[in-house]
């Protein structure tokens, strides 16, 4: 039997990762450990030159107020966020591949006033001198408790995909609460910040070469091959 790969991200990403992983021949199991919920927000005063967006969830949960911003170009953290923006009628001006700070750094020579649409848990950004920014929280991730069935399978070991730092912290806490041995689990993290969030004591913690789902799945496949080789 192929090594197990656990997925815990919220929908719709959960189902998308399951489908993509299965196409790679991985055995994926798990459950969403978070539910994404919209947050009531008010439109800031002033004129903006663009939207800075670090997650597709901002477009999925931003609500009716987004219509008033559709004339603004989007500076998106990555391809998934850009696709969601375009699906809702926004024009995407830039797509990053190294995090939201890298997107900002790439705009450093332009005098811009940006509106950041974000989640309740978000990365602090350092603004270049020429850029000003307002922020609005438009969604939050509500944590869930792992089911007993998931805990039982986790006890048997495997590789865990983690897509965010908040997911890493919550997953680690859930494992400790349920008495799951960290030493039996290999962590595949989307980015360095995610790897740091889980703490120590795991069998292995590895970081994807790029901060996207396919790179994370490729890492998990390599880790599974290594585990299978050791057990074979």
C-alpha positions as CSV (number, residue, x, y, z in Angstrom):
1,X,0.0,0.0,0.0
2,X,1.3,3.5,-0.9
3,X,2.1,5.8,2.1
4,X,-0.9,7.9,3.2
5,X,-1.0,11.7,2.5
6,X,-3.3,13.8,4.7
7,X,-5.0,17.0,3.5
8,X,-6.6,19.4,5.9
9,X,-7.1,22.7,4.0
10,X,-10.6,24.2,3.8
11,X,-13.0,23.9,0.9
12,X,-12.9,24.4,-2.1
13,X,-9.1,23.9,-1.9
14,X,-9.6,20.5,-0.1
15,X,-11.4,18.9,-3.0
16,X,-9.1,20.5,-5.5
17,X,-6.0,19.1,-3.8
18,X,-7.6,15.7,-3.5
19,X,-8.3,15.6,-7.2
20,X,-4.8,16.9,-8.2
21,X,-3.1,14.4,-5.8
22,X,-5.1,11.5,-7.1
23,X,-4.0,12.3,-10.6
24,X,-0.4,12.0,-9.4
25,X,-1.2,8.6,-8.0
26,X,-1.2,9.6,-4.3
27,X,-3.4,8.1,-1.7
28,X,-5.0,11.2,-0.1
29,X,-7.3,11.3,2.9
30,X,-8.2,13.8,5.6
31,X,-10.8,16.5,6.2
32,X,-11.1,20.3,6.2
33,X,-9.8,21.6,9.5
34,X,-11.2,25.1,8.8
35,X,-14.3,26.6,7.4
36,X,-13.9,29.9,5.6
37,X,-16.4,32.5,6.8
38,X,-17.1,36.0,5.4
39,X,-16.5,39.0,7.7
40,X,-18.6,42.2,7.6
41,X,-16.4,45.0,6.3
42,X,-16.7,48.7,5.4
43,X,-15.4,50.3,2.2
44,X,-12.5,52.7,3.1
45,X,-12.6,56.3,1.9
46,X,-10.2,57.5,-0.8
47,X,-9.1,56.5,-4.2
48,X,-7.0,53.5,-4.9
49,X,-4.8,52.4,-7.7
50,X,-5.2,48.7,-7.3
51,X,-6.1,45.7,-5.0
52,X,-3.5,43.7,-3.3
53,X,-4.9,40.2,-2.6
54,X,-3.2,37.2,-0.9
55,X,-5.9,34.6,-1.3
56,X,-8.7,33.6,-3.6
57,X,-10.9,33.5,-0.4
58,X,-11.0,37.3,-0.5
59,X,-12.9,37.2,-3.8
60,X,-15.1,34.2,-2.7
61,X,-16.1,35.9,0.5
62,X,-15.9,39.6,-0.1
63,X,-19.6,40.0,-0.9
64,X,-21.5,42.6,-2.8
65,X,-19.1,45.5,-2.0
66,X,-16.5,43.9,-4.4
67,X,-18.6,45.2,-7.3
68,X,-17.6,48.8,-6.5
69,X,-13.9,47.8,-6.8
70,X,-14.1,45.9,-10.1
71,X,-12.5,48.8,-12.0
72,X,-9.2,48.4,-10.0
73,X,-6.4,46.2,-11.3
74,X,-5.5,43.2,-9.1
75,X,-2.0,42.4,-7.8
76,X,-2.4,38.8,-6.9
77,X,-0.2,36.6,-4.7
78,X,-0.4,33.6,-7.1
79,X,-2.2,31.9,-10.0
80,X,-5.2,30.6,-8.0
81,X,-6.0,34.0,-6.6
82,X,-5.6,35.5,-10.1
83,X,-8.0,32.9,-11.6
84,X,-10.6,33.7,-9.0
85,X,-10.3,37.4,-9.6
86,X,-10.7,37.0,-13.3
87,X,-13.7,34.7,-12.8
88,X,-15.4,37.6,-10.9
89,X,-14.7,40.1,-13.6
90,X,-11.5,41.7,-12.3
91,X,-8.5,42.5,-14.5
92,X,-5.3,41.1,-13.1
93,X,-2.2,43.2,-13.6
94,X,0.4,41.1,-11.8
95,X,0.7,37.5,-10.5
96,X,3.3,36.8,-7.9
97,X,5.1,33.5,-7.2
98,X,7.0,34.2,-4.0
99,X,4.5,35.6,-1.5
100,X,2.7,38.9,-1.1
101,X,5.8,40.7,0.1
102,X,7.5,39.8,-3.1
103,X,4.6,41.2,-5.1
104,X,4.9,44.5,-3.2
105,X,8.7,44.6,-3.7
106,X,8.1,44.3,-7.4
107,X,6.0,47.4,-7.3
108,X,8.5,49.4,-5.2
109,X,9.3,52.0,-7.9
110,X,5.7,52.9,-8.5
111,X,3.8,55.5,-6.4
112,X,0.6,53.5,-5.6
113,X,-2.2,53.6,-3.2
114,X,-3.4,50.0,-2.7
115,X,-6.3,48.4,-0.9
116,X,-5.4,45.0,0.6
117,X,-8.3,42.5,0.9
118,X,-7.2,39.9,3.5
119,X,-8.2,37.3,6.0
120,X,-8.2,37.7,9.7
121,X,-4.9,35.9,10.0
122,X,-2.5,37.5,7.6
123,X,1.2,38.2,7.0
124,X,2.5,41.6,8.1
125,X,3.9,43.5,5.1
126,X,6.7,46.1,4.8
127,X,5.6,48.9,2.5
128,X,8.1,50.4,0.0
129,X,8.4,54.1,0.5
130,X,6.4,55.0,-2.6
131,X,3.4,52.8,-1.7
132,X,0.6,53.5,0.7
133,X,-2.0,50.8,1.7
134,X,-5.3,50.5,3.4
135,X,-6.4,47.0,4.7
136,X,-9.8,45.4,5.0
137,X,-10.4,41.9,6.5
138,X,-13.1,40.2,4.5
139,X,-13.0,36.6,5.7
140,X,-11.8,34.4,8.5
141,X,-10.8,30.8,9.0
142,X,-12.9,29.1,11.7
143,X,-11.0,26.1,13.1
144,X,-12.6,22.6,13.5
145,X,-11.8,19.7,15.8
146,X,-10.3,16.6,14.1
147,X,-12.7,13.7,14.0
148,X,-11.9,10.5,15.9
149,X,-11.6,8.6,12.5
150,X,-8.9,11.0,11.3
151,X,-7.0,10.7,14.5
152,X,-7.1,6.9,14.3
153,X,-5.5,7.0,10.8
154,X,-3.0,9.6,11.8
155,X,-1.7,7.3,14.5
156,X,-0.6,4.9,11.7
157,X,1.7,7.6,10.2
158,X,2.0,9.3,6.8
159,X,2.7,12.6,5.1
160,X,0.8,15.7,6.0
161,X,0.2,18.6,3.5
162,X,0.0,22.0,5.2
163,X,-0.9,25.1,3.2
164,X,-0.7,27.9,5.8
165,X,0.8,28.8,9.1
166,X,-2.5,28.9,10.9
167,X,-3.2,25.4,9.6
168,X,0.2,24.2,10.8
169,X,-0.4,25.6,14.3
170,X,-3.9,24.2,14.6
171,X,-2.9,20.8,13.2
172,X,0.0,20.5,15.6
173,X,-2.2,21.5,18.6
174,X,-4.9,18.9,17.5
175,X,-2.2,16.2,17.3
176,X,-1.0,17.0,20.8
177,X,-4.5,17.1,22.2
178,X,-5.3,13.7,20.7
179,X,-2.0,12.2,21.8
180,X,-0.8,11.6,18.2
181,X,2.9,10.8,18.1
182,X,4.6,13.6,16.0
183,X,7.5,11.2,15.2
184,X,5.2,9.1,13.0
185,X,4.3,12.0,10.7
186,X,6.2,13.7,7.8
187,X,5.3,17.3,7.2
188,X,5.2,18.8,3.6
189,X,4.9,22.6,4.0
190,X,4.0,25.1,1.4
191,X,6.5,27.7,2.6
192,X,9.1,28.3,5.3
193,X,6.6,30.2,7.5
194,X,4.3,27.1,7.4
195,X,7.2,24.8,8.3
196,X,8.1,27.0,11.3
197,X,4.5,27.0,12.5
198,X,4.4,23.3,13.4
199,X,7.3,23.2,15.8
200,X,9.6,20.3,16.2
201,X,9.4,16.5,16.9
202,X,8.1,15.4,13.5
203,X,9.7,12.6,11.5
204,X,10.6,15.2,8.8
205,X,9.6,18.7,7.8
206,X,10.2,19.6,4.2
207,X,9.3,22.8,2.2
208,X,8.0,22.9,-1.4
209,X,10.2,24.4,-4.0
210,X,7.5,26.8,-5.0
211,X,4.5,28.1,-3.0
212,X,1.8,26.4,-5.0
213,X,-0.3,23.3,-4.6
214,X,1.3,21.3,-7.4
215,X,4.8,21.9,-6.0
216,X,3.5,20.8,-2.6
217,X,2.0,17.6,-4.1
218,X,5.2,16.9,-6.0
219,X,7.1,17.2,-2.7
220,X,4.7,14.8,-1.0
221,X,5.1,12.3,-3.8
222,X,8.9,12.4,-3.4
223,X,8.5,12.0,0.4
224,X,6.2,9.0,-0.1
225,X,8.6,7.4,-2.5
226,X,11.4,7.8,0.1
227,X,9.2,6.4,2.9
228,X,8.2,3.5,0.7
229,X,11.9,2.8,-0.1
230,X,12.8,2.8,3.6
231,X,9.9,0.4,4.4
232,X,10.5,-1.8,1.4
